[in-house]
Amino acid sequence: MKSIHRIPVVLLAALTLLTACERPPVESTQVGFRGMNMADIQNPRAEMGETGYPAALPPASSSGPKAGEVYQNVQVLGDLSVAEFTRLMTSITAWVSPEEGCNYCHNPANLASDDIYTKVVSRRMIQMNQHINSEWQDHVGANGVNCYTCHRGKNVPEYIWFSQGDSGDGNRHFMGWLNGQNQPGEDIGLTSMPQDVFTHYLTSTDAPTVRLASLQPGVDEPSPGTKNAEKTYALMVNWSQSLGVNCTYCHYTGSFQDWENSSPYRITAHYGLNMVRGLNAEYLIPLEGEYPDYRLGPHEGDAPKAYCATCHQGQKKPLGGADAISAYPSLAE
């Protein structure tokens, strides 16, 4: 009789494991209008990564001579006091090259020299950081970003991308044009969608519109076509995994193209798309000539570029939405 009573318990446990995607409790936050089933579902036990920036160094005095007056070849941040400049340089070293130290960018025999490529790149990255925080608050908000947002203590951010060239079309002359498909890549969720969608959408401020259908109902305009639809889906998969959310975080599934019923986060994502396009076009791609060959892309020899995952790294807000610039206001000017 004991074995008879045990069977339902075992079956119940098995069914629970097989049918439940997430064991309770889970956190559900409504992100759209009521009754539209738009919710952000999060498992509080899931690994969320880092949720804050390293502790800021104590504030430095703004009095005294300016860095641009004391040091040579200070093209950025020269209006900071020597103390403020030194504090920020020390912080950047900890954010980007904690093991190599100052010599990762500087020639110790001549700190003013630009003969190390990382110094030239870093200078431009500081300018990019200032541009993001001053011009793209519609996306990054008041908390902004700093070097650690992307680098996380590494010389090169973990999440960057390069052009795939024709690497996905190795059999194009035998099997036809593969459009970079059927070779699942991690950046597109291991789907069979086109891999190199970032070159298509994220390298120019005039890049094609991300869409699946006509922009206006009843308007006779060219369809984006099946191949562009596939690229759009691939990009959306990348955004979803970059932020650790599903489609309903931004979209109303009854009508994906409907802006009126979308969540406010879709507007934020729209600004993010345009921001990344501008950063790649104006800051990152032009640095191609500064990099040594081993830092360039393996297929096209192109410069490393950014996308959503570069900053977000699996979180809705980078590092949990921690304040990146209050302690470093010079990175927001």
RODO-2510 file (C-alpha; in nm, 4 decimals, decimal comma):
residues 333
     n   res          X          Y          Z
     1     m     0,0000     0,0000     0,0000
     2     k     0,2914     0,2370     0,0713
     3     s     0,4165     0,2192    -0,2879
     4     i     0,0681     0,2967    -0,4211
     5     h     0,0559     0,6195    -0,2214
     6     r     0,4052     0,7202    -0,3301
     7     i     0,3337     0,7118    -0,7032
     8     p     0,1096     1,0221    -0,7178
     9     v     0,3646     1,2214    -0,5206
    10     v     0,6431     1,1280    -0,7627
    11     l     0,4237     1,2026    -1,0635
    12     l     0,3206     1,5361    -0,9182
    13     a     0,6831     1,6333    -0,8607
    14     a     0,7762     1,5304    -1,2155
    15     l     0,4882     1,7251    -1,3663
    16     t     0,5865     2,0314    -1,1660
    17     l     0,9419     2,0178    -1,3000
    18     l     0,8289     1,9600    -1,6575
    19     t     0,5528     2,2189    -1,6771
    20     a     0,6840     2,5089    -1,4703
    21     c     0,9277     2,7367    -1,6528
    22     e     1,0017     2,9368    -1,3391
    23     r     0,9333     2,8171    -0,9880
    24     p     0,7594     3,0801    -0,7771
    25     p     0,7889     3,3414    -0,6625
    26     v     0,8639     3,5526    -0,9704
    27     e     0,8354     3,9294    -0,9966
    28     s     0,5894     4,0664    -1,2523
    29     t     0,5783     4,4370    -1,3358
    30     q     0,3086     4,5801    -1,5623
    31     v     0,4704     4,7853    -1,8397
    32     g     0,1713     4,8496    -2,0651
    33     f    -0,1980     4,9286    -2,0435
    34     r    -0,4232     4,7013    -1,8380
    35     g    -0,5537     4,3888    -2,0077
    36     m    -0,2825     4,3829    -2,2743
    37     n    -0,0625     4,1227    -2,1068
    38     m     0,2449     4,3436    -2,1222
    39     a     0,4629     4,2591    -1,8280
    40     d     0,8257     4,2328    -1,7312
    41     i     0,8828     3,8951    -1,5654
    42     q     1,1941     3,8567    -1,3534
    43     n     1,3213     3,5718    -1,1414
    44     p     1,4720     3,7200    -0,8225
    45     r     1,6997     3,4151    -0,7951
    46     a     1,8501     3,4648    -1,1413
    47     e     2,2044     3,5895    -1,1796
    48     m     2,1785     3,9610    -1,2592
    49     g     2,5464     4,0492    -1,2745
    50     e     2,6971     4,3586    -1,1187
    51     t     2,4590     4,6184    -0,9826
    52     g     2,6861     4,9141    -0,9168
    53     y     3,0066     5,0978    -0,9913
    54     p     3,3262     5,0719    -0,7852
    55     a     3,3404     5,3169    -0,4979
    56     a     3,4421     5,6617    -0,6169
    57     l     3,7664     5,8176    -0,5005
    58     p     3,7337     6,1064    -0,2531
    59     p     3,6585     6,4390    -0,4244
    60     a     3,9551     6,6459    -0,5311
    61     s     4,0024     7,0201    -0,4913
    62     s     3,9120     7,2348    -0,7902
    63     s     4,1555     7,5050    -0,6873
    64     g     4,5078     7,5453    -0,8138
    65     p     4,6524     7,5390    -1,1650
    66     k     4,4699     7,3647    -1,4484
    67     a     4,5936     7,0393    -1,5965
    68     g     4,6236     7,1992    -1,9393
    69     e     4,8607     7,4590    -1,7942
    70     v     5,0834     7,2097    -1,6138
    71     y     5,0960     6,9087    -1,8464
    72     q     5,1714     6,8936    -2,2178
    73     n     4,9343     6,7688    -2,4884
    74     v     4,6217     6,7659    -2,2704
    75     q     4,3578     6,7904    -2,5428
    76     v     4,0651     6,6828    -2,3252
    77     l     3,9887     6,7691    -1,9606
    78     g     4,2557     7,0407    -1,9545
    79     d     4,0156     7,2698    -1,7671
    80     l     4,0233     7,0439    -1,4597
    81     s     4,2537     7,1258    -1,1728
    82     v     4,5628     6,9083    -1,1486
    83     a     4,4069     6,7312    -0,8500
    84     e     4,0779     6,6647    -1,0332
    85     f     4,2616     6,5517    -1,3455
    86     t     4,4799     6,3103    -1,1484
    87     r     4,1763     6,1704    -0,9665
    88     l     3,9926     6,1019    -1,2930
    89     m     4,2993     5,9472    -1,4587
    90     t     4,3405     5,7196    -1,1570
    91     s     3,9756     5,6147    -1,1815
    92     i     3,9969     5,5466    -1,5539
    93     t     4,3031     5,3314    -1,4954
    94     a     4,1089     5,1226    -1,2428
    95     w     3,8121     5,0945    -1,4787
    96     v     4,0058     4,9989    -1,7927
    97     s     4,3561     4,8740    -1,7110
    98     p     4,3791     4,7772    -1,3427
    99     e     4,6637     4,5318    -1,4086
   100     e     4,8701     4,7318    -1,6588
   101     g     4,8268     5,0652    -1,4830
   102     c     4,9075     5,4019    -1,6422
   103     n     5,1515     5,2479    -1,8893
   104     y     4,8633     5,0875    -2,0769
   105     c     4,8094     5,4254    -2,2425
   106     h     5,1171     5,6299    -2,1558
   107     n     5,4832     5,6130    -2,2470
   108     p     5,6440     5,6383    -1,8995
   109     a     5,9441     5,8196    -2,0487
   110     n     5,7193     6,0835    -2,2069
   111     l     5,3649     6,1069    -2,0755
   112     a     5,2766     6,3693    -2,3367
   113     s     5,3552     6,1369    -2,6266
   114     d     5,0763     5,9918    -2,8435
   115     d     5,2906     5,7075    -2,9743
   116     i     5,0842     5,4422    -2,7913
   117     y     4,7573     5,3868    -2,9777
   118     t     4,5561     5,3281    -2,6616
   119     k     4,6130     5,6882    -2,5546
   120     v     4,4661     5,8212    -2,8787
   121     v     4,1701     5,5841    -2,8516
   122     s     4,1128     5,6627    -2,4836
   123     r     4,1078     6,0361    -2,5505
   124     r     3,8358     5,9833    -2,8088
   125     m     3,6458     5,7540    -2,5713
   126     i     3,6429     6,0268    -2,3056
   127     q     3,4930     6,2634    -2,5622
   128     m     3,2368     5,9973    -2,6536
   129     n     3,1509     5,9519    -2,2868
   130     q     3,0908     6,3256    -2,2512
   131     h     2,8791     6,3247    -2,5675
   132     i     2,6584     6,0425    -2,4392
   133     n     2,5969     6,2023    -2,1020
   134     s     2,5301     6,5498    -2,2366
   135     e     2,3409     6,4732    -2,5591
   136     w     2,1659     6,1393    -2,4997
   137     q     1,9915     6,1734    -2,1658
   138     d     1,6741     6,0602    -2,3422
   139     h     1,8367     5,7184    -2,3400
   140     v     2,0873     5,7032    -2,0537
   141     g     1,8930     5,9237    -1,8124
   142     a     2,0424     6,1407    -1,5432
   143     n     2,2636     5,8592    -1,4113
   144     g     2,4582     5,8394    -1,7364
   145     v     2,7555     5,6165    -1,8083
   146     n     3,1306     5,6142    -1,7558
   147     c     3,4174     5,3982    -1,8801
   148     y     3,3353     5,1209    -1,6335
   149     t     2,9863     5,0809    -1,7813
   150     c     3,1353     4,8977    -2,0783
   151     h     3,4851     4,7965    -1,9709
   152     r     3,4186     4,6467    -1,6257
   153     g     3,7900     4,6359    -1,5472
   154     k     3,8917     4,4972    -1,8890
   155     n     4,1083     4,6615    -2,1535
   156     v     3,8508     4,5811    -2,4205
   157     p     3,4783     4,5618    -2,3412
   158     e     3,3556     4,2036    -2,3431
   159     y     3,0665     4,2803    -2,5764
   160     i     3,1749     4,4383    -2,9055
   161     w     3,1154     4,3370    -3,2644
   162     f     3,2860     4,3272    -3,6027
   163     s     3,1592     4,2869    -3,9555
   164     q     3,1150     3,9230    -4,0567
   165     g     3,1958     3,9921    -4,4223
   166     d     3,1118     3,6915    -4,6384
   167     s     3,1916     3,4450    -4,3608
   168     g     2,8305     3,3305    -4,3503
   169     d     2,8161     3,2792    -4,7258
   170     g     3,1021     3,0380    -4,7811
   171     n     2,8903     2,8228    -5,0134
   172     r     2,7212     3,1090    -5,1969
   173     h     2,8507     2,9973    -5,5353
   174     f     2,7310     2,6418    -5,4817
   175     m     2,4182     2,6813    -5,2718
   176     g     2,3192     3,0376    -5,3586
   177     w     2,3281     3,3425    -5,1323
   178     l     2,2764     3,2406    -4,7707
   179     n     2,2335     3,5971    -4,6439
   180     g     2,4488     3,5033    -4,3452
   181     q     2,1863     3,2563    -4,2237
   182     n     2,1758     2,8995    -4,0925
   183     q     2,4983     2,9382    -3,8974
   184     p     2,3583     3,0181    -3,5515
   185     g     2,5452     3,2922    -3,3664
   186     e     2,5383     3,3812    -2,9984
   187     d     2,4655     3,7481    -3,0736
   188     i     2,1312     3,6528    -3,2280
   189     g     2,0239     3,3982    -2,9689
   190     l     2,1571     3,0970    -3,1638
   191     t     1,8787     3,1415    -3,4174
   192     s     1,9214     3,0825    -3,7902
   193     m     1,8541     3,4497    -3,8674
   194     p     2,1164     3,6626    -4,0491
   195     q     2,4228     3,7116    -3,8314
   196     d     2,5616     4,0403    -3,9588
   197     v     2,2563     4,2579    -3,8921
   198     f     2,4624     4,5113    -3,6988
   199     t     2,6488     4,6292    -4,0082
   200     h     2,3103     4,6761    -4,1738
   201     y     2,1464     4,8723    -3,8914
   202     l     2,4119     5,0180    -3,6605
   203     t     2,6920     5,1734    -3,8634
   204     s     2,5309     5,4870    -4,0010
   205     t     2,2910     5,7580    -3,8915
   206     d     2,1196     5,6970    -4,2276
   207     a     2,0850     5,3219    -4,1695
   208     p     1,7644     5,1493    -4,2860
   209     t     1,4530     5,1796    -4,0723
   210     v     1,3940     4,8820    -3,8446
   211     r     1,0506     4,7596    -3,9502
   212     l     0,8476     4,4608    -4,0684
   213     a     0,5537     4,6269    -4,2405
   214     s     0,4358     4,9508    -4,3983
   215     l     0,4906     5,2529    -4,1795
   216     q     0,1379     5,3825    -4,2495
   217     p    -0,1783     5,1728    -4,2990
   218     g    -0,3270     5,1973    -4,6453
   219     v    -0,0214     5,3700    -4,7905
   220     d     0,1241     5,2136    -5,1018
   221     e     0,4938     5,1934    -5,0286
   222     p     0,7585     4,9277    -5,0914
   223     s     0,7525     4,6387    -4,8481
   224     p     1,0729     4,5934    -4,6466
   225     g     1,0871     4,2411    -4,7901
   226     t     1,1398     3,9032    -4,6303
   227     k     1,5161     3,9384    -4,5945
   228     n     1,4843     4,2715    -4,4144
   229     a     1,2153     4,1223    -4,1926
   230     e     1,4582     3,8463    -4,0984
   231     k     1,7235     4,1048    -4,0170
   232     t     1,4749     4,2939    -3,8023
   233     y     1,3871     3,9819    -3,6050
   234     a     1,7568     3,9047    -3,5575
   235     l     1,8187     4,2545    -3,4226
   236     m     1,5196     4,2277    -3,1875
   237     v     1,6477     3,8944    -3,0541
   238     n     1,9804     4,0611    -2,9839
   239     w     1,8127     4,3492    -2,8010
   240     s     1,6045     4,1090    -2,5952
   241     q     1,9011     3,9070    -2,4723
   242     s     2,1158     4,2189    -2,4301
   243     l     1,8656     4,3589    -2,1790
   244     g     1,7471     4,0278    -2,0327
   245     v     1,3827     4,0952    -2,1253
   246     n     1,1218     3,9573    -2,3613
   247     c     0,9308     4,1243    -2,6444
   248     t     0,6472     4,2522    -2,4241
   249     y     0,8894     4,4747    -2,2357
   250     c     0,8471     4,7190    -2,5256
   251     h     0,5787     4,5807    -2,7577
   252     y     0,2077     4,5073    -2,7468
   253     t     0,1940     4,1631    -2,9069
   254     g    -0,1467     4,2303    -3,0617
   255     s     0,0228     4,4843    -3,2880
   256     f     0,4002     4,5038    -3,2687
   257     q     0,4214     4,8148    -3,4864
   258     d     0,1628     5,0088    -3,2806
   259     w     0,3460     5,2860    -3,0960
   260     e     0,0397     5,4143    -2,9116
   261     n    -0,0020     5,0896    -2,7178
   262     s     0,3693     5,0187    -2,6724
   263     s     0,5352     5,0650    -2,3359
   264     p     0,7439     5,3791    -2,2666
   265     y     1,0544     5,1617    -2,2856
   266     r     1,0086     5,1396    -2,6619
   267     i     1,0726     5,5142    -2,6860
   268     t     1,3869     5,4707    -2,4749
   269     a     1,4983     5,1898    -2,7068
   270     h     1,4332     5,4125    -3,0098
   271     y     1,6706     5,6739    -2,8691
   272     g     1,9214     5,3992    -2,7896
   273     l     1,9161     5,2775    -3,1500
   274     n     1,9923     5,6239    -3,2826
   275     m     2,2540     5,6834    -3,0148
   276     v     2,4449     5,3648    -3,1009
   277     r     2,4326     5,4472    -3,4720
   278     g     2,5849     5,7866    -3,4014
   279     l     2,8518     5,6512    -3,1668
   280     n     2,9653     5,3940    -3,4211
   281     a     2,9602     5,6390    -3,7125
   282     e     3,1201     5,9371    -3,5392
   283     y     3,3507     5,7891    -3,2760
   284     l     3,4272     5,4191    -3,3165
   285     i     3,4501     5,3495    -3,6890
   286     p     3,6786     5,6523    -3,7566
   287     l     3,9334     5,5049    -3,5110
   288     e     4,0035     5,2128    -3,7443
   289     g     4,3366     5,3588    -3,8570
   290     e     4,4613     5,3922    -3,4982
   291     y     4,4337     5,0234    -3,4066
   292     p     4,7008     4,7601    -3,4642
   293     d     4,5954     4,4745    -3,6910
   294     y     4,5302     4,2340    -3,4048
   295     r     4,2617     4,4629    -3,2673
   296     l     4,0701     4,4806    -3,5958
   297     g     3,7939     4,2508    -3,7184
   298     p     3,8992     3,9114    -3,8565
   299     h     3,6924     3,9364    -4,1766
   300     e     3,6922     4,2996    -4,2872
   301     g     3,9705     4,4528    -4,0776
   302     d     3,7175     4,6921    -3,9278
   303     a     3,7250     4,8721    -3,5938
   304     p     3,5434     4,7291    -3,2905
   305     k     3,1944     4,8718    -3,2535
   306     a     2,9177     4,8996    -2,9955
   307     y     2,5656     4,7647    -2,9653
   308     c     2,3158     4,7314    -2,6802
   309     a     2,5027     4,4511    -2,5067
   310     t     2,8196     4,6634    -2,4826
   311     c     2,6662     4,8618    -2,1977
   312     h     2,3683     4,6577    -2,0801
   313     q     2,5343     4,3150    -2,0547
   314     g     2,2093     4,1335    -1,9776
   315     q     2,0440     4,3996    -1,7627
   316     k     1,7564     4,6379    -1,8349
   317     k     1,9723     4,9218    -1,7061
   318     p     2,3520     4,8919    -1,7090
   319     l     2,4791     4,7937    -1,3666
   320     g     2,1264     4,8088    -1,2300
   321     g     2,0845     5,1773    -1,3138
   322     a     2,3569     5,2899    -1,0746
   323     d     2,4706     5,6526    -1,0797
   324     a     2,7749     5,6805    -1,3056
   325     i     2,8442     6,0519    -1,3258
   326     s     2,7569     6,2343    -1,0034
   327     a     3,1058     6,1626    -0,8746
   328     y     3,2627     6,2452    -1,2133
   329     p     3,0801     6,5514    -1,3506
   330     s     3,3578     6,6221    -1,6017
   331     l     3,2369     6,3146    -1,7943
   332     a     2,9009     6,4806    -1,8470
   333     e     3,0138     6,8131    -1,9918
***
